[in-house]
Amino acid sequence: MDKFTPLISKRDNLNEREKDLTLILDNISEGYWVWFVKEDYEYMSPRFWEIFGFKPEEKKHHPSEWQAIAFKEDLPLLFQKLTDHINSKGQIPFELDVRYHHKNGSTVWVNCKGKVVEWDHEGKPVRVIGTHRDITLEKKILNVNNEISDLRARYIEYSTEKQKFFQHLLGKILSLTESEYGFIGEIKQGNEGKYLKTYWISDISWDETTKTFYQENAPKGFLFKNLKTLFGHVIRTGEPLLTNEPQIHPSSGGIPKGHPPLNSFMGIPIYYSGKYIAMVGVANRANGYHDDLLKLLNPYFDVIGEMIHAKLIDEELQNQINFTIHQSRLASIGLLAAGVGHEINNPLTIISGQLFLLENYLIHSHRYDEETKKRFVKMNNSIERISNIVKGLKTFSRNDEMELKHFNVLELVKETTDMMLDIYRKEGVELIFSGEMKPCFVLGSRGRIQQVLVNLISNAKDATLDKPSRKIEIELSSDDEKIKISVQDNGSGITEEIRDKIFDPFFTTKEIKKGTGIGLSIVNNIIKDHSGKIELETQENVGTKFIVTLPSSHPDEVIDLSLSSSQNKKVIKFQKTILVVDDEEDIRDFLKDVLSDFCENIVLASDGMDAVSVLQKRKIDLVITDIKMPRLDGFKLLDFAVNNLGDERPKFLFISGGVDLTPLQDEMLARFSHGVIQKPFNPDDIKRTIFELFPEI
């Protein structure tokens, strides 16, 4: 017979009251024990062993069992405390904190209390009872303040490598909660609602494919948009979720084939100043998740909120710094454009003028066929494109005043696609124009809208580079209120993480030296200047579609005032005197040729000083003058006329090569000039403006 049998029998024969007490003790959260000293037998309750991860049947009722899993260095103090208690006949309490080894290898802190409840006639202990209370969380909480200080220091340490900080922080949380895997991420708002972008996530890859996927995507962050999951429940509701039966939870969406088991889950929303900004998710804690864990982790959640808020502030500050740098760069580009614009636009004006005269000569000599017309269209379009590049660069540094005119968008789109058709065909790109073929009008800058179209088509071509069959479709539609131009490609598409950045100045995905990142920024600014909007539709590996929407205009009467039109070839003689002032002889001669078609009284001057001499000697009705000239510029010439000619002051029409104006010069233009025409200009613009200035003719 086992020597402990009488003791067990004695326990089994307890009175009903003691049995009830035993039943209660066996089911409380604390473990309890009874040590029969003389027999060296120790009863340990089921909860006693559960604290250490064991089942009761795995262990015997003997002191050696618990001593085997206690930290050896803690046992001497434990025995000393027990001896002191016994020697003092219970006057010195028996209580201390002891470390044990959990079955899974982790450390368990236990608060051990005991008391001798039965003595023999010699004053020796017969029976000792006590409790074991798991205080692991309490011990960890005591270390939180030091941990938090360390985390804040590490955030500064990893100031340029925030990802390492969040990797370290997730490791801490996994260790504290004794979880197998988890993630930390920012809550973001997309077009379809909230989603999560991870800052760091555990590697739970289960084969080579998922391992490669993890290695490629973990550093830049995973995007979790499927909200029909446990973590999706937290993202949607902003409320914590703790479940130890995830398979049957209503929000469970299951796990992919091959995914490690999901035995328990805890998802915690992170708030900062009342704003939901982040989330932490952990999984697979051996003893499950419970509310006590939140007490331990709350300080960490506060730190996560602070750090992610700080990260967002850092990003915003960096954006402001980048914007300041960007503004400086734009100002430099603007100054460069202003400096060279005049020198570029002057020869462009000469070229376009001579082309115009040559075209008219061919028309009148009946040598102007369709093939010749196409060539002139291409040359004029190229000239306009060069001019638009200079004008476009200037839009970086300031909002240039636009010449607002009604123009036919259908005509513009057809011209642009015709211009690019042959070039793209040689590169294996099919350019297709479809949609309405009826005229539709916009009030704005024709050149700038063409710049928008050219840029979008060019980007579409680049996006299709890796496709065997490259296709770009341009579609035009309109109604009484709006006009839509769409440019669609079958390229690689735009990834979610960069969609919000594509209109940022200097943002580009192209290789170094192959992209400036200024194209779409200018496009966006131009569209806004025209009270329109630009929208994006894209799907990765399928293609991208940009949709430009502009307000329709309705000109009361669209009149052909071109000098080459037959209806204007009737004899219209301008009975006024025009003074042409420009330091470029070729431009003076070109203007003279254009004006001679309807005006006989034309006087030429090479700069402002020569023009003053003319104005002092004879009556002039209209001065067409350049702005930037040697000796005396156009503004000083206007100032002379305003202050010296009185009622005899002629009307002033400026032609500009793109110089930047001072506030005073802007004011002079507004008060005393009668218009500004930008170089290179169309001769029809000159005639149209003159007829508007002198409607009596």
TIKELO-369459 format. One record per residue: x negated, y, z of N, C-alpha, C in turn; residue in three letters. Coordinates in steps of 0.05 Angstrom, whole numbers, plus 5000, padded with zeros to 4 digits. Example, Ala and Ser with C-alpha at 12.3 -4.5 7.8 and 13.67 -1.06 7.14 Angstrom:
! residues 2
473648865156475449105156473649345156ALA;474349555142472749795143474250015157SER;
//
This chain:
! residues 697
498349765000500050005000498250255000MET;498950454983497450704982497650845009ASP;495450965017495351095044497151335045LYS;497951435021499651675021502551605021PHE;503151335018505951265017507551355041THR;506551325065508151425088508651725087PRO;506751875076507152165074509352225054LEU;509252085032511352125011514052045022ILE;514051825037516551735049517551935069SER;515652055084516452255104517652495090LYS;516452575066517552805051520352745041ARG;520652495032523252415020525452395042ASP;524552365067526552335088527152595103ASN;526352825091526853085103529853125105LEU;530553285125533453335128534453495105ASN;537053515104538353655081537353945078GLU;537054075101536154355100533454385087ARG;531554205095528954215083528954135054GLU;530753945047530953875018531854105002LYS;533754255012534754494998532454694994ASP;530954725015528754915014526654824993LEU;526054574993524154464974525154504945THR;527754464941528854504914528554794905LEU;529054974924528655264917525755324911ILE;523955234928521155284924520055174897LEU;521154944889520254814864521054974840ASP;522855164843523955304819523355604820ASN;521855704839521155984839518756034821ILE;518156294816516056364797513256314810SER;513156294836510556244849510255944854GLU;507755854852507255574860506855554890GLY;507555334901507055294930505755024934TYR;504455004957502954764964503254694994TRP;503054445000503054345028500754155031VAL;498954225050496554055055496853915082TRP;496853645080496853475104493953425110PHE;492953565130490053585134488753315141VAL;489853175161488552925170488552715148LYS;490752705132490952505111489552595085GLU;488752845085487452965061489252935036ASP;491752985041493752965019494953255016TYR;495253334990496253604985498353594963GLU;500753664971502953684951502853954938TYR;502953954911502954194895505454194877MET;506954414878509554424863509054434833SER;511154374818510854384788509954664778PRO;511054874791510255144782507255194788ARG;506255074809503355104816501655024792PHE;502354794779500754704756501454844730TRP;503954934728504655084703503055344701GLU;502355464723500855714722498155664707ILE;497155424710494555354697494855204671PHE;497355174662497855044636498054744637GLY;498354624661498554334663501454254670PHE;502054004663504553884671504053734698LYS;506053734716505553604743504553324741PRO;505553174721504752884720501852854711GLU;500653064702497853044693495853054717GLU;496953134741495153174763496053004788LYS;494052944804494652794829494953004852LYS;496252914874496653084897494253064916HIS;492053184908489653174923488153434920HIS;486853544941485453794940483353804918PRO;482153574912480053574892481053654864SER;483653624859484753694833484653994828GLU;485554154848485454444843482654554846TRP;481054424863478254514866476654484841GLN;477454284824476054224799476454454778ALA;478654594780479154804760478655084772ILE;478155104797477455374809474655444801ALA;474155714800471455804795469655724819PHE;467455584814465755484835464755704853LYS;464155934841463056154857465156274876GLU;467756214871469856324889470556144912ASP;469655884910470455684931469155744959LEU;466655824960465555874987467156085003PRO;467956294990469456505004472256395012LEU;473456234995476056115001475855935026LEU;473855765027473555585050472955745075PHE;471355965072470656125096473256255107GLN;474856365088477356485097479256285111LYS;479356045101481055845113479955765141LEU;477355745143476055675169476655895190THR;476356155181476956375199479856375209ASP;481556305191484456285198484956065219HIS;483655835214484055615233482755675260ILE;480355775260478955835285480256045302ASN;481756225287483156445302485956355310SER;486556095306489255995311491456155297LYS;490656235272492656375255492756675258GLY;491056775276491057065280489857215256GLN;487857095244486657215219488157095195ILE;489457265180490957165157489157025137PRO;490356825124488956685102490156795075PHE;488656965063489557075037487157175022GLU;487057114996484957214978485757164949LEU;484357304931484757264902482657074892ASP;483456874877481656664867482056634837VAL;479856584824479856534795479956234789ARG;481656174769481855894759481455884729TYR;480755654720480555604691483155494681HIS;484455634662486855544650486255304631HIS;488155144626487754914608486755004581LYS;487655244572486855334545484155484545ASN;482855484569480155604571480155894581GLY;482456014583482556294593482356294624SER;482056534634481756574663484456654675THR;485156524697487656584712486956684740VAL;487856924746487557024773489956944790TRP;489456844814491656754832491256884859VAL;493456984870493457074898494256844915ASN;492456744931492956514948493456594977CYS;495756514987496556565015497156295029LYS;496356275054496856025068497056065098GLY;498155865112498455885141498755605152LYS;497355565175497655305189500355315204VAL;502055125198504755125210505154895230VAL;503054725233503254505252500554435263GLU;500354425290497854365304498154105320TRP;495953965324496153725342495653815371ASP;495753625389495353685418492553785424HIS;490653735406487953825410487454095398GLU;489554205386489354475373488154465345GLY;488254225333487154205306489554215286LYS;489054325262491154365243492154095232PRO;494754065230495953825219497053875191VAL;498454105189499754165163499354465157ARG;498554525131498254795122499954835097VAL;501355055096502955105072502055375060ILE;502555405035501755655022502955694994GLY;502355924983503455984956501156074938THR;501656034912499856134891501456314873HIS;500656564871502056754853500156854831ARG;501056824806499456904783499257214782ASP;496857314786496457604786494557684763ILE;494457514742492657574720493357844708THR;495957904703496658154691495958384709LEU;496458354735495758564754492858634753GLU;491158424752488258464750487558614725LYS;488858534703488258664678489058964678LYS;491359014691492359284693490359464708ILE;489159344729487159494744484859594727LEU;484259434706482059504689482759684665ASN;485359744663486359894640485060174638VAL;484960314661483860594659481060594648ASN;479360404657476660394645476760324616ASN;478560134609478860054581479760294564GLU;481660444574482760674559480560874553ILE;478960934574476761124571474761024550SER;474260764551472460644531473660664503ASP;476260624500477560634474477360914462LEU;477861114479477661394470474861464461ARG;472861364476470061404468469461274441ALA;470561024438470060884413471361024389ARG;473661154394474961294372473161514361TYR;471861654380469961854372467461734358ILE;466561504369464261364358464861274329GLU;467361184324468061094297469461324282TYR;468561574286469961794273470061774243SER;468061654231468061624202468861344193THR;469361164212470160894206472460814224GLU;474760944219477060894236478060604235LYS;477560474212478460204209477160024230GLN;474560074236473159914257474359954284LYS;475260204289476560254315479060094318PHE;480760094298483259944300482759644300PHE;480659554287479959274289479159204318GLN;477559374330476759334358479159344376HIS;480959534372483359564389485159324386LEU;485559224362487258984359486058744373LEU;483358724372482058504387482558514416GLY;482558764427483158794456485958704463LYS;487858784446490658714451491158414449ILE;489858294429490158004426488957854450LEU;486757964461485457834484487257874509SER;488258114513489958164536492558004536LEU;493657974513496257824511495857524506THR;493257444502492657164496494157074472GLU;494257244451495657184427493657094405SER;494756944385492956834365492457044342GLU;494457194334493957384312495957614315TYR;495357824300497158064301496258284282GLY;497458514285496758744267497459004281PHE;496159214272496859494279497259644253ILE;499459794252500059934227501560194231GLY;501460354210502860614210505660584197GLU;507660704208510260714196510360944175ILE;510960864150510961064129513761074117LYS;514361294104516961334092516661334061GLN;517961154048517861144019520561214007GLY;520761193981523261253968525561063976ASN;524860823983526860623990527160584021GLU;525960764036526160744065523460694078GLY;523560624104521060584119519660324111LYS;516960334113515460094110512860114127TYR;511359904128508959904146506459874129LEU;504460044135501760004123499859944146LYS;498559714144496859624165494259774166THR;493359834191490659944195488659714199TYR;489659504213488059254214489959024219TRP;489258784209490958554211489058304214ILE;489858114231488257874235488157714209SER;485957564206485557384183486957124189ASP;489257074177490656824181490856674154ILE;488856724137488956584111488656284115SER;490056144098490055844101488955694077TRP;488055834057486755704035484955914021ASP;483555834000481756013986483156243973GLU;485556193963487056413950487856633969THR;488956543992489856744012487456874025THR;485156734028482756854039481657074022LYS;481657013995480757223976482557463977THR;485157403978487157623979486757794004PHE;486257664026485857804051483357984050TYR;481157864040478658014039478858254020GLN;480458233999480658463980482558673991GLU;484558604006486658794013486658894042ASN;485458734060485458814088484159084093ALA;481859134080480559394085482159634077PRO;483759614056485359844047488159844058LYS;488959624072491459614085493659464069GLY;495059284082497359144070499859314072PHE;501559294053504159444053506359234058LEU;507759264081509959084088512559224083PHE;513959144062516459274055518959094058LYS;518458834061520658654065521558674095ASN;523758804099524658854127526558634137LEU;526958424122528658204131526957994146LYS;525458104166523557944181523658044210THR;522157904227522057994255520758274258LEU;518458314244517258574246518958784231PHE;520358684210522158874196524358974214GLY;525258804233527358894252526259124269HIS;523759104277522559324293522259574276VAL;521459544251521059774234523759914229ILE;525859754225528459874219529760004243ARG;529559874266530959964290529360154308THR;526660124307524960274325525160174353GLY;525959924357526259804384524459564386GLU;523459504411521759274415523259014410PRO;521758814402522858544398520958344410LEU;521958194430520457974442522057724439LEU;520957524426522357274423520457034426THR;521256834441519756594444520956364428ASN;523056424412524256234394524756374367GLU;522556444354522856604329524356464307PRO;524256194307525556054285528656094285GLN;529756144309532756164310533656454315ILE;531656644314532456924318533957024294HIS;536057184297537657274274536057424253PRO;533857564261532257724243530057564229SER;529757314236527557154225527957114195SER;525757164180525857124151524256884143GLY;523356724163521756494156518856574151GLY;517256384145514456434138513656284113ILE;511656384098510856254073509755974078PRO;509855824057508755554058505755564064LYS;504855414083502055414090501355614112GLY;503055804118502656004139502355864166HIS;500555954183500255844210502955854225PRO;503455664243506055664257506555934272PRO;509056004273509856234288511556134312LEU;510356124335511656004359512956214377ASN;511856454376512956674392512056944379SER;513457154384512857414371513657644389PHE;511957854389512558104402511958334384MET;513958494378513558734361514258984377GLY;512459174378512859414394512659664376ILE;514759834376514560094362512860284378PRO;511360454365509560644378510660924371ILE;511061084392512161354389510061554399TYR;510061784386508362004396510062264394TYR;510462384417512162624419514862584407SER;515962344412518662274403518762184374GLY;516562184360516562104332515561824329LYS;516961654314516261374310514061374288TYR;511561304296509361334277507861074272ILE;508260864289506660624285508060384298ALA;506760154294507859904305505559714310MET;505859554332503959334338505559074338VAL;504458874326505658614326503658394334GLY;504358214352502557994360504257744361VAL;502857514358504357264356502857034370ALA;504356844379503356584389501856614415ASN;503256704436502256684463503156424476ARG;501356284488501956014498504256014517ALA;504356204535506556214555508856394546ASN;508856474521511056644512510656934520GLY;512357104509512357394515514557464534TYR;513957644553516057734572515558034578HIS;517458154591517358444596514958524613ASP;513958344630511658424646509258504629ASP;509058384606506858444588506958744580LEU;509358854577509559134569508259314589LEU;508459244615507259404636504159414632LYS;503059184624500259174619499459334594LEU;501159314573500359424547501259714543LEU;503059814559503960094554501760294552ASN;499760284569497560474566496060444539PRO;495960204530494660154503496460264481TYR;499060234484500860344464500660644463PHE;500360764487500061054488497461144473ASP;495360984477492861054463493161024433VAL;494560804425494960764396496561004385ILE;498561094399500061324390498361574387GLY;496661614408494861844408492861824384GLU;491761594381489661554361490761574332MET;493061464328494261474301495161764296ILE;496261894316496962174313494462334306HIS;492262284321489762424315488762364287ALA;489062114279488262034252489862194231LYS;492462214235494062364216493362664216LEU;492662764240491763044242489163074227ILE;487362884231484762894217485162894187ASP;486962724178487562714149488762974139GLU;490563094155491763344147489563564146GLU;487863564166485663764167483863724143LEU;483263464137481463414114482863504088GLN;485463464086486963554063486763864060ASN;486964004083486764294083483964374074GLN;481864234084479164294076478764244046ILE;479864014037479663954009481164163992ASN;483464254003484964453989483364713987PHE;482064784009480465034008478165003988THR;476864763988474764723969475864723941ILE;478164603938479564593912480164883902HIS;481165053921481765323913479265473904GLN;477065413918474565543911473665453883SER;473965193879473165083852474965193831ARG;477565223837479365323817478765613811LEU;478065763832477366043828474966063809ALA;472965883814470565883797471365823768SER;473165623765473965553738475465783725ILE;477165913742478666143731476766363722GLY;474666423739472766633731471266553706LEU;470566293704469166203680471066233656LEU;473566143659475466163637475866453628ALA;476066633649476466913642474067023627ALA;471666933636469167043623468866943595GLY;469366683590468866583563471366603546VAL;473666633559476166633544476266843522GLY;475367083529475267303509473467233486HIS;471167113492469267043470470266813453GLU;471766633466472866403450475266493433ILE;476966643446479466713432479066913409ASN;477067073410476567253388475967103362ASN;473966923362473566763337475966593330PRO;477466493350479866333344481866513329LEU;482066763338483966943324483166993295THR;480567023291479567063264480166813247ILE;479566573258480066323243483066293237ILE;484766333257487666293253488666503233SER;487566753235488466963217487766903188GLY;485266803184484466743157485966503146GLN;486666313163488266083154491066183146LEU;492066373162494766473155494666613128PHE;492666773123492466923098492066723075LEU;490366523080489866323059492466173052LEU;493966103073496465953069498366123052GLU;498666383059500366553043499466583014ASN;496866593011495766612984496566362968TYR;496266122980496965882966499865862960LEU;501565962979504465962974505066132950ILE;504066372949504666562928503466482901HIS;501366322902500166232877501265952869SER;503365872883504765612876502865372877HIS;500965372896499165152899499365022927ARG;501765062939502264972966504164732966TYR;502964492966504664252966504864142994ASP;506363912997506763803023504263703037GLU;502463593022499863503034498263743045GLU;498263963029496864203039498264313064THR;500864303064502364403088501564243113LYS;501463973110500663813133497963883143LYS;496063933125493364003133493364273149ARG;494864463139495064723153496364683181PHE;498364513182499664463208497664353228VAL;495964163219494064033237491864243246LYS;491064413227488964603234490164813254MET;492564903249493765093267494364973295ASN;495164723295495564583320493064553336ASN;490864503322488264473336487364743348SER;487864953333487165223343488865283368ILE;491365223367493065273390492265093413GLU;491364853408490464683430488064793444ARG;486064893428483765023440484565253457ILE;486365413447487265653462488665563488SER;490265353486491665253510489765143531ASN;487565033522485564933542484465163558ILE;483865383545482865623560485065733578VAL;487465753567489665853584490265663607LYS;490065403601490665203622488565213645GLY;486065253638484065283659484665513677LEU;485665733666486265973682488665923701LYS;490365733694492665683712491765563738THR;489165453739488165353765487965563786PHE;486965803778486266003798488566183805SER;490566213787492766383793495066323775ARG;497366423781499766383763499766603742ASN;498666543719498666743697501466813689ASP;501767063681504267153670504667003643GLU;506966883640507466743615509166913597MET;508566893571510367013551512766833548GLU;515066923557517466763556518866803530LEU;519066583515520366593489522066343486LYS;524266373471525766133464524265973442HIS;523865723447522565563427524065293424PHE;523765173401525164923394523464693404ASN;524464543424522964323436522764093417VAL;524764043401524563833381522263873362LEU;522064123353519864193335517164153348GLU;517064233374514564213389513663913392LEU;515663743400514963463404514163333378VAL;515563393356514863273330512063363321LYS;511463623325508863723317506663583333GLU;507063553359505063433377504563143370THR;506762993366506362713360505162673332THR;505862843313504662833286501662883288ASP;500963083305498163153308496462923319MET;497662763337496162553351496562283339MET;498462263320499162003309496761853296LEU;495461993278493261863263490861793282ASP;490261973300488061933319488561683335ILE;490961653346491661433363491861173348TYR;492861183323493060943307490360813303ARG;488260983299485560883295484460743320LYS;485560823343484760693368486560463376GLU;488360383358490060153364492360213382GLY;493160463383495460543400497760623382VAL;500060493387502560563372504060783386GLU;504461003371505761243382508561263369LEU;510661243386513361233376514961463386ILE;516261613369518061833377520961753371PHE;522661783391525461713387527161913402SER;529761883398531662053412533062243393GLY;534162453405535762643389534062803369GLU;535262853347533863003326535163273321MET;536763363341537963633338536263833353LYS;536164083343534564293356535564333385PRO;533664373403534364443431532264633440CYS;533064833456531265053462530665083492PHE;528265183498527365243525526365533524VAL;526765673546525665943549523065903565LEU;520865953553518365913567515965933548GLY;513765813557511265823541511065573524SER;511165603498511065373480508365233483ARG;506265383485503565263487503265103512GLY;504265203534503965053560505564803560ARG;507964803549509564553548508164353530ILE;506964453508505464273491503064153506GLN;501764323523499564223539500563993558GLN;502864023569504063813586504363553570VAL;505463583546505963343530503363203522LEU;501463363513498863253505497563103529VAL;497663223552496463103575497762833583ASN;500462833583501862583589501362363569LEU;501262433544500662233523497862133526ILE;495962313532493162233535492862043559SER;494162103581494061923604495261653598ASN;497461653582498761403575496861233558ALA;495361363540493461213524491361083542LYS;490261223561488261113580489360883596ASP;491960903603493260693620493560433605ALA;493560443578493960193562491360073553THR;489160173563486560103552486059803552LEU;486959663573486459373576488659203565ASP;490559323551492859163540492259083511LYS;492858833503492358753476494158903456PRO;496558973464498359123447499059383461SER;497959603451498259863465500460033452ARG;502360113469504660263459505360493477LYS;505960723464506960963478509461053465ILE;511561093481514161183470514861463481GLU;515361643463516261913471519161943463ILE;520762023483523662043478524662323486GLU;526462433470527562693475530662673476LEU;531762803497534662813499535363083511SER;537863173506538663443516541663453519SER;542463643536545363723537545364023542ASP;547664133550547864423553546264533575ASP;545564363595544164463619541264393620GLU;540464163608537664083612536663933587LYS;534063923586532563773565530663583579ILE;530663333570528863133581526963033560LYS;524363033568522262913551520962693568ILE;521062453557519762233572517462113556SER;515362043571513061913559512661653574VAL;512961433559512861163572510660993559GLN;509060853576507060673565507460393575ASP;506060203564506259923573503559853586ASN;502560033602499859993614499959863641GLY;497959923657497559783682499359873705SER;500760093702502460193723500860333745GLY;502260453764500860603786501560473812ILE;499560413828499960273853501360453874THR;502760323892504360463912502660663928GLU;500260583936498760743955497761003942GLU;497661023915496661273903498861433890ILE;501361333890503461473876503961763886ARG;503661793912504162053924501762243919ASP;499562143908497162313905496662403877LYS;498062283857497262323830497462613820ILE;499162783834499363063826497563243842PHE;495963113861494063273877491763373859ASP;490863613863488563713848486163543852PRO;484763473830482263333829482563033838PHE;485062933841485362653846485262503820PHE;483562303818483362143793482661853800THR;483661673784482861383787480861303766THR;480161493749478261433727475461423737LYS;473761293721470961273729469661543730GLU;467461563745465961813746465161903718ILE;465562163713464962293687467062233666LYS;469162073673471262023654473862153661LYS;474062273684476562403692475962623712GLY;477362853709476963073727479163093749THR;481462963744483562983763485063253762GLY;484663413740485963673739488463663721ILE;488663453704490763443685493563453696GLY;494163253713496863233724497463453744LEU;495363563756495763793774496764033758SER;495564083735496464303717499264243707ILE;499663993698502363923688504463993708VAL;504063913733505963963754506464263758ASN;504364413758504564703761506064833738ASN;505464743714506864853690509864803691ILE;510564553698513364473699514764643720ILE;513564673743514764843764515165123755LYS;513165233741513365503730515665543711ASP;516565323699518765323680521365243694HIS;521365243721523765163736524664883730SER;522764713724523464433718522364243738GLY;522463993732521363783750520163553734LYS;518363413746517163173734517562943752ILE;518562713741519062473757517462243747GLU;517062053764515361823758516861563762LEU;516761393742517761113745515560933737GLU;514760743755512560573748512860303761THR;511660103748511559833759508859713752GLN;507459613772504859513767504859293746GLU;502959303728502559113706504859113686ASN;506659303688508859333668508659593653VAL;508159813667507860073654508860303671GLY;508560543660509260783673510860973655THR;512761113667514361303652514561563667LYS;513661783654513862053665516262183651PHE;517962303667520362443656520162733664ILE;520062903643519963193647522763313642VAL;523863453661526463573658526163883658THR;527164013638527064303635529864413631LEU;530364653641532964773637533264863607PRO;535564803596536164883568536565183566SER;535765293544536365583539538165603514SER;539465823512541465853490541066133477HIS;539066153460538666413447541166493431PRO;541866743433544266843419543966803389ASP;541666853379541266833351538366763345GLU;537866553331535166473324534566573296VAL;532866783294532366913269529566843260ILE;529166783235526566733223525367003215ASP;523467093231522067343224519367293212LEU;518767043205516066983195515467133170SER;512967223167512267373144512267203119LEU;512266943122512166773098514966693089SER;517066763104519766693096520666863073SER;522166743055523066883031524867123038SER;526467103059528367313064527067563074GLN;524567533083523067773093521167873072ASN;521267763049519467863028520668093013LYS;523068163021524168413009522468643019LYS;522568863005520869093012521869223037VAL;520369183059520969323084518469483091ILE;518669743087516369923092516670063119LYS;514570023135514570143162513470423159PHE;515270613164514570903159513271023184GLN;511670873198510170973221507170923216LYS;505571043234502671013232501670843255THR;500170643248499170453267496070483269ILE;495070503294492270503299491370233310LEU;489570093297488569833305485769873317VAL;485469793343482969833357481869563367VAL;479569483356478269233365475369243357ASP;473569143374470769153369469868933350ASP;471668743344471068533324472068623297GLU;470268663278470968753252472868563237GLU;472368303241474068103227476968113237ASP;477268163263479968183274481368433264ILE;479868663262480968903252481968863223ARG;480268723207480968683179483368493177ASP;483468293194485668113193488268253200PHE;488268413221490668563229491468753206LEU;489568873194490169053172491568903149LYS;490568663143491868503121494668433129ASP;495068353154497768273163499668513163VAL;498768733174500468973176501069093148LEU;499169063130499469193104501869073088SER;502768843097504968723083507568883086ASP;507669043108510069203112509569493121PHE;506969563124506269833133503969943116CYS;504370193108502370323091500370493106GLU;501170583130499570773145498070633168ASN;495670533163494170373182491470513185ILE;490670563210488070683216486570483233VAL;483970453228482270263243480270413260LEU;479770303285477770413303476170183316ALA;473570213319471869993328471769973358SER;472570173373472770153402474370383413ASP;474570413439476170623452475270903445GLY;472670943443471571213437472471303410MET;472171123390473171193363476171243363ASP;477671093378480571123379481271393391ALA;479771483412480371753423480071963402VAL;477971943386477472143365479872143345SER;480971903339483171893320485672023333VAL;486171963359488572063372488372373376LEU;485972483377485772773380486272913353GLN;486072773331486172893305488872863291LYS;490372643297492872593283494872443300ARG;497372463291499572333306499572033300LYS;499571873321499771583319502271493332ILE;503771303319506271203331505870953347ASP;503970793340503470533354500470483354LEU;499470413378496670333381496670033388VAL;495369873371494869593376491969563384ILE;491469503409488669523419487869273435THR;485269203431484069003448483669113476ASP;483368943496482869043524479969073529ILE;478368863524475568873531473868963507LYS;472769203510471169313488468869483500MET;466669513485464469673494465169973494PRO;463670133509463970423511466470503525ARG;468770443513471370513526473370293521LEU;474370163542476069933539478970023535ASP;480769833531483469893525484970043546GLY;484369983572485770113594484970413596PHE;482370463591481470743592482670903569LYS;482970763547484270883524487270953530LEU;488670773543491370823552491471053572LEU;489471053591489371273610489071543597ASP;487371553576486971803561489671893549PHE;491071703537493571773523495671873543ALA;495871743566497771813587497272093597VAL;494772163601494072413614493572643595ASN;493472593569492772803550494672853527ASN;496272653521497872683496500772753502LEU;501672733526504372823533506472683517GLY;508272843505510472733488509472603463ASP;507072663455505872553431504572283436GLU;504772183461503471933467504771703451ARG;503171543437504271323421504971083439PRO;506370893428506870643442504370473441LYS;503870323462501470163464502169863465PHE;500969713447501269423446498469303450LEU;498069153471495469033477495168753465PHE;492768693455492168423448489768333466ILE;490168103479488168023500486967753493SER;484367743499482967493496482967323521GLY;484467413542484667253566483167353590GLY;482667623591481167733614483067753638VAL;481867723662483267763687483668063692ASP;485968133702486668413706486668473736LEU;485868723743486068813770488968893776THR;489668923802492369013809493069283796PRO;491069463795491569723783492169693753LEU;490669513740491169473711493869343706GLN;494669163724497269043722499469253724ASP;499069443742500969653746501169833721GLU;498869893710498770063685500269923662MET;499769663660501169513639504269533643LEU;505069493668507969493673509169763668ALA;507769983674508870253672508570373644ARG;506370333630505770493607505470333581PHE;504970063583504569923557507269813548SER;507269713523509769613511509569313504HIS;507569183516507368893512504468803510GLY;504168543514501468413512501768163495VAL;500068143475500067893458497367763463ILE;497467503470495067353476493667253450GLN;491067283449489467163427489166863433LYS;489066693413489566753385492566773380PRO;493366973365496267013361497166943333PHE;499666883330500866833305501667103292ASN;501067153267501767413255504767473258PRO;506467263259509367303262509867443289ASP;508167383310508567503336508167813334ASP;506267893318505768183315508168313302ILE;509168193280511368323266513868323284LYS;514468103297516768083314516668303336ARG;514368333348514068533370514468813359THR;513268873336513569143325516469203318ILE;517869013307520669053300522369093325PHE;521568963347522969003372522469283384GLU;519969373380519169643391520469863375LEU;520969813349522170013331524669893318PHE;526769853333529169723321530469883299PRO;529870143297531170313277530270233248GLU;528070083246527270013219528769763210ILE;
//
